[in-house]
Structures are given as C-alpha cells and as structure tokens.
Amino acid sequence: MSKQALDVETLFLHESGDEYTVVVRRDGKRRFRGVLETKETSAGPRPGKFLIVRGEQREPRSPEEFVELARRAERIRISEQTSISGRTELQDLLSGYQLEAQVVRTCRRCANDGRYRPITSDTAITTEHEEICPDCAREQLERELAYKGEFTAAAKDRLEELLLETRDLQRITNLVQGGLDPDLTKFDEVSATVDDVDPVRTADLDVHPELKARTEERFETLLPVQSLSVRNGLLEGRDQLVVSATATGKTLVGELAGIDRALKGDGKLLFLVPLVALANQKHEDFEERYGDLVDVTIRVGASRINDDGTRFDPGADVIVGTYEGVDHALRTGKDLGEVGTVVIDEIHTLKEPERGHRLDGLISRLRYYAETENESPAQWVFLSATVGNPEELARRLRATLIEFEERPVPIERHVTFADGREKVRIADRLVKREFDTKSSKGYRGQTIVFTNSRRRCHEISRKLQYSSAPYHAGLDYRQRKRVERQFGDQDLAAVVTTAALAAGVDFPASQVVFDSLAMGIEWLSVQEFEQMLGRAGRPDYHDRGRVYLLVEPDCAYHNSMEGTEDEVAFKLLKGEMEDVITQYDERAAVEETLANVTVAGKRAKRLNDRMVGEVPTKHAIGKLLEWGFIDGFSPTPLGRAVTRHFLAPDQAFRILDGIRTGTDPYDLVADLELAENEL
C-alpha cells in the first residue's frame, strides 16, 4: 500500500459478530473497507488478522498494515453500538500503540454495510427498534412506498420533508398506511383574516321600508363585503362583480339590490344559478324570506315546478332560475316582463369548457332583452368566491369590482395517503371524530364528503357508521330537501356528494373530505377545489374548518386523465387560481351565434361582440348558412329546433342521420350520450 493510499482522515471501527469492521475515509468518502480479528497476547489485545473486503472477496493483509493505518489516521472512531467488551478491547489494542479513539453514535445499518455515518440527537431518525441516519431512513421509506404503489416526486418530497421534520420513521410509515396523525397530515392552515371595513348599519340603508324592516330584523349591521358593496353604489344601481370567500354574505348583496327595485316597481329580480338543486334552495329561501312581499317563481330548464304543480310565472316579481332555464325562455321568445336586476351567482362558470360559453351567451342575450324591453337600464350583480383575474373579468363585464379577501374562520388542510378501500375506512374515522366534537358555539362537527360519481356516493354513505346520506342530482327534489333538512337539524353526521354541493348549496359543514380529486373523469381545477374546500367552517357555527385530501398514489380514474392523484393533490394545494376566460371553438361559436340570431336577428353580431370571450362571428355565420341553420339573419325551422334544445351542430347531425335511417329513439339517445362522453 503506497504512502498516498495510507493518508487517512477517519478510521472507523464497528463490532460485527466475532470481528470488527474497519472503514477508512479520506476526503469525506469511503476509500476501502476491511475486517479486523484480534488476538490476545501477554501485552494485551493485538491485531490477529486484517483483510481488505472487495465485493465478495477478502484479501489478506499484514496485521501491521492496520497499525500503520491507525497511526496515520487524523481521528479514530468506535461505534457506540459496539458492545462494552468490544469497546474495551479496541481501546486497549489502540492504547498499546499510544493511540486514542473516541466512541461516537453511528447508524448501525450503515456500519453493518461498512459505512461510517455519525448521528446526533439532531439528525438521528427513530425507528421501532433503533435510531438510524436520514439516508437509511429514506431507503426504508422508499421500500414502504414501493410496497404501497408508485408515489410521484411531489408526494415523496412531502413525506421526506415530514420525515426530517419529525425524525420518526414509524409515524411516517403509519401515515403512508392511512394513519391520521393530525400533526403529520396537516399540510398548512389558511388563517382567518379580518379586513377593517366600517360596517353599514341596516337602519341607515336607503331601501324600500318593507325591505329595511325585514333586514333590520335579521341584522343590526351588514357584513364587510355587503358594506363595501353598498358604499360602492349597489343601491344606486351600479353594476358590480363581487368576489369573496364562501359564507361571507355575497347573496344578500344581490337580494338588497333586486328586492329593493322590485318593491319600488323598478323591474323584477332574476337570480340565476348553475344547478337545479341550488335553484330549488334559493327559491325556497326567497319564498320564506320575502314571499309575503313579492311573488316568487322558479325556472329550471323548460319544465315546471314539480313539487306543487304550479307553472312558471313570467310575471312574478322574483324569478329564481338556472342559466339554461332562463336561456331557454329567451331562445323560445318568452316574455319575461321588465327586468330590474340580474344576479348571476357562480360567475366563474364562464371558464368551464361545456357551460362557460352558454353562460356568456345568456348574459349577452339578457342584456339585449333588457335593453329592448325595459324603460330603464337593468342592474347587474355577478357573484363568485373564486376568480383568478378579478380586475380583468370586471372590465369585461363592465362592472365595479368589489373584492373582499376575508376568511371568517381558519381552515386546516390535511393530506393522507390511502387506496380506494382504505379511503372509506379513513373517511369513517374522520366523520366520527368530527361529529363527536362540539364547537364553542355548541354545534356538532359535520362533514361533506366529495367523491366523483353517484354510485360512489351511495357506496361510501352505506359504509359510514354514523348517520349519513348521499346527495346528488340523481335524487328527486323531496329527497334532496329531506337531506338538507336533516343536515341542518344536525341529524346527519355527513353527506356524501358529487359536484352539486360545491356550487353553493347551503350545508353548514365544519369538515370537507375529498374521497377523490376528480369529478367524473376530469381532475378538479384549482378554482373548483377552492370552491369545494371553502364549504368547511361557518362563522356562526364553527371555530375552524378542516379539509382532508384522501390521496391514492399512482391513481387515475380514466385513461384520458393526465397525471396521478398524488401529483394533482400538491398542484391543487400549491396552485394559483385560474383566470376566468371563456374559450370558443367552432362548436361553441356556432351554438351561441345561432342562439343570438334567434333572439336578436340582424343584431346578433352586436351580441357576439360584447360577450366575455372572443367569438369568431364571421366563421360561425358562414357555417350556420352552410348547414341550413339560418336563412339570412333568421333561423330556419331546423335552426330553431337546434337552438331551443341546446344542441351542438354535431348532435343535430347525429339526430338527423338517425331520423333518416329509422334509428330507434332510445338507441339514438344512447348514441348521443356515448358521443358526448367521448369529447
């Protein structure tokens, strides 16, 4: 062995059975590994055998080589895991050559592999039986993750971050196995924030006396977002885009403007929402709150109200409706009377691929209708909890932005990993734990579980041990109302739902659990995710909200989905709110242009020009003429049929082909449904 090879930074000794492992390090790296056996002499223990280990081979060397290595070492270290007798023997051996060694804590697993890895109280990772170094802990965690399934880099990074933070491998392993240690599952906390807004006293509101009296019965002062809206011209007829978190009081902004104008004879209120379930709830709220002051009706689709058989009354003072319900009335030439106020709830729907262009078209058609039929301009109030580009959207809507960022209660956001079967078990534990606690305001904790299909709603609800119910658009009106009433009365610990609740149906839940981060066969957007988690925690009921993401590693729910659930989880948690922009492809442009021609004739281009999205009008008109949907600037009978049924061009052509070939109507409907799912 050359002199250069004998330069030793550290000589490390570790007991391995009846022999000692020898590790030589230089420049911070292991240079070689050896094995030392001792012998007893009259002068004390001395080197007996010394071997260099290369792979599976052991090369005998002179025992004096070990002594030379020890003499050249800058420091000699003996593993603390070496037995007391072994330490004594090594120290006696070295002292025979006037050498000293220090006993240090090291990673036993590294030492057994011939590696020298000191550990301290600040770096040691605790396992079930010992303390090891961070590298060995990472390797064991990797093995656990491989056993559970593939984890993406984002999930691994998160788990390694927790491992180094807690220095407890067993706790992290339990987390991977679906454990609910709140200190580990907690990703972050969205703090409660309070903006300093001078509240408006309800007694000072300049509204109709009946509305003022009704409002004073409910509140002494307005909430901050309501006060901001009033101070910025709400009651003077100014159009507004109100962006504020869930449960901050946005709905009353629309009520104050619309009910006031209706009572003063300045036109009716249209309160429009995206879902039938939400329309039913808002209709019931308006009836209960103002039914003795104004006539209230509902318009969902082209149907009538199914619960009591009364028909939609276009002459009512307040029309609560879905976007499609009121749009159908416009497309079919219904007279809605004079419109004083239009409230569009969930205006961020404008960005949705399938429904966004229809809402965009509806707003333009309603503006045209109000300008044509009204004696004075209608007031527009747009509401949303989640908008990534509020200034730009307000400009496109020609509205004053009222933005209020207060969150009334803090929200804890948690992540835990589980497969599909474990998710139900974990959800059950979360529901029970939450329902068994009470807030300082005296309310039990209740949970909304979001999942990605109606079938899964029923499956989870059946397996929860505490009282629960499925809730989705497949239930009839009475079933949904029963669930809403039971939840409001705290007779249910949980509801299990699809996207229907995210749009604002009013369940005062303290906890939201994501069984899935998909809705149908698409991953949630950041906007949808924020909307849904915002259901956790209500200021009048709870001290805080809790959100749990139950994440299945390496999981996707359809082969068309990009990424896996663990990747999506951290993108959602760290993501920025998407901009609300309406995109137009040929399909959407043709549908909205046809509807605008049906409603406004030659003025259709004007309607297209003032929509939020950029509509390729010239191209759309050309296609409508080519396909025989319009004749000049009038819809043909075929065009009227297409627009009144909200058909895209390809759907219309499929129906025409089916009629010509004598396809059974049921088969034709099935074919349309399958084709739509393939988009």
C-alpha positions, 0 to 999 in steps of 0.5 A: 500500500503506497504512502498516498493510499495510507493518508487517512482522515477517519478510521472507523471501527464497528463490532460485527459478530466475532470481528470488527469492521474497519472503514477508512475515509479520506476526503469525506468518502469511503476509500476501502473497507476491511475486517479486523480479528484480534488476538490476545497476547501477554501485552494485551489485545493485538491485531490477529488478522486484517483483510481488505473486503472487495465485493465478495472477496477478502484479501489478506493483509499484514496485521501491521498494515492496520497499525500503520493505518491507525497511526496515520489516521487524523481521528479514530472512531468506535461505534457506540453500538459496539458492545462494552467488551468490544469497546474495551478491547479496541481501546486497549489494542489502540492504547498499546500503540499510544493511540486514542479513539473516541466512541461516537453514535453511528447508524448501525445499518450503515456500519453493518454495510461498512459505512461510517455515518455519525448521528446526533440527537439532531439528525438521528431518525427513530425507528421501532427498534433503533435510531438510524441516519436520514439516508437509511431512513429514506431507503426504508421509506422508499421500500414502504412506498414501493410496497404501497404503489408508485408515489410521484416526486411531489408526494415523496418530497412531502413525506421526506420533508415530514420525515426530517421534520419529525425524525420518526420513521414509524409515524411516517410509515403509519401515515403512508398506511392511512394513519391520521396523525393530525400533526403529520397530515396537516399540510398548512392552515389558511388563517382567518383574516379580518379586513377593517371595513366600517360596517353599514348599519341596516337602519341607515340603508336607503331601501324600500321600508318593507325591505329595511324592516325585514333586514333590520330584523335579521341584522343590526349591521351588514357584513364587510363585503355587503358594506363595501358593496353598498358604499360602492353604489349597489343601491344606486344601481351600479353594476358590480362583480363581487368576489369573496370567500364562501359564507361571507354574505355575497347573496344578500348583496344581490337580494338588497339590490333586486328586492329593493327595485322590485318593491319600488316597481323598478323591474323584477329580480332574476337570480340565476344559478348553475344547478337545479338543486341550488335553484330549488334552495334559493327559491325556497329561501326567497319564498320564506324570506320575502314571499309575503312581499313579492311573488316568487317563481322558479325556472329550471330548464323548460319544465315546471315546478314539480313539487306543487304543480304550479307553472312558471310565472313570467310575471312574478316579481322574483324569478329564481332560475338556472342559466339554461332555464332562463336561456331557454325562455329567451331562445323560445321568445318568452316574455319575461316582463321588465327586468330590474336586476340580474344576479348571476351567482357562480360567475366563474362558470364562464371558464368551464369548457361545456357551460362557460360559453352558454353562460356568456351567451345568456348574459349577452342575450339578457342584456339585449332583452333588457335593453329592448324591453325595459324603460330603464337600464337593468342592474347587474350583480355577478357573484363568485368566491373564486376568480383568478383575474378579478380586475380583468373579468370586471372590465369585461363585464363592465362592472365595479369590482368589489373584492373582499379577501376575508376568511371568517374562520381558519381552515386546516388542510390535511393530506393522507395517503390511502387506496380506494378501500382504505379511503372509506375506512379513513373517511369513517374515522374522520366523520366520527371524530368530527361529529363527536366534537362540539364547537364553542358555539355548541354545534356538532362537527359535520362533514361533506364528503366529495367523491366523483360519481353517484354510485360512489356516493351511495357506496361510501354513505352505506359504509359510514357508521354514523348517520349519513346520506348521499346527495346528488342530482340523481335524487328527486327534489323531496329527497334532496330537501329531506337531506338538507333538512336533516343536515341542518337539524344536525341529524346527519353526521355527513353527506356524501356528494358529487359536484352539486354541493360545491356550487353553493348549496347551503350545508353548514359543514365544519369538515370537507373530505375529498374521497377523490380529486376528480369529478367524473373523469376530469381532475378538479381545477384549482378554482373548483377545489377552492370552491369545494374546500371553502364549504368547511367552517361557518362563522356562526357555527364553527371555530375552524374548518378542516379539509382532508385530501384522501390521496391514492398514489399512482391513481387515475380514474380514466385513461384520458386523465393526465397525471396521478392523484398524488401529483394533482393533490400538491398542484391543487394545494400549491396552485394559483387560481385560474383566470376566468376566460371563456374559450370558443371553438367552432362548436361553441361559436356556432351554438351561441351565434345561432342562439343570438340570431334567434333572439336578436336577428340582424343584431346578433353580431352586436351580441357576439361582440360584447360577450366575455370571450372572443367569438369568431362571428364571421366563421360561425355565420358562414357555417350556420348558412352552410348547414341550413341553420339560418336563412339570412339573419333568421333561423330556419325551422331546423335552426330553431329546433337546434337552438331551443334544445341546446344542441351542438351542430354535431348532435343535430347531425347525429339526430338527423342521420338517425331520423333518416335511417329509422334509428330507434329513439332510445338507441339514438339517445344512447348514441348521443350520450356515448358521443358526448362522453367521448369529447 
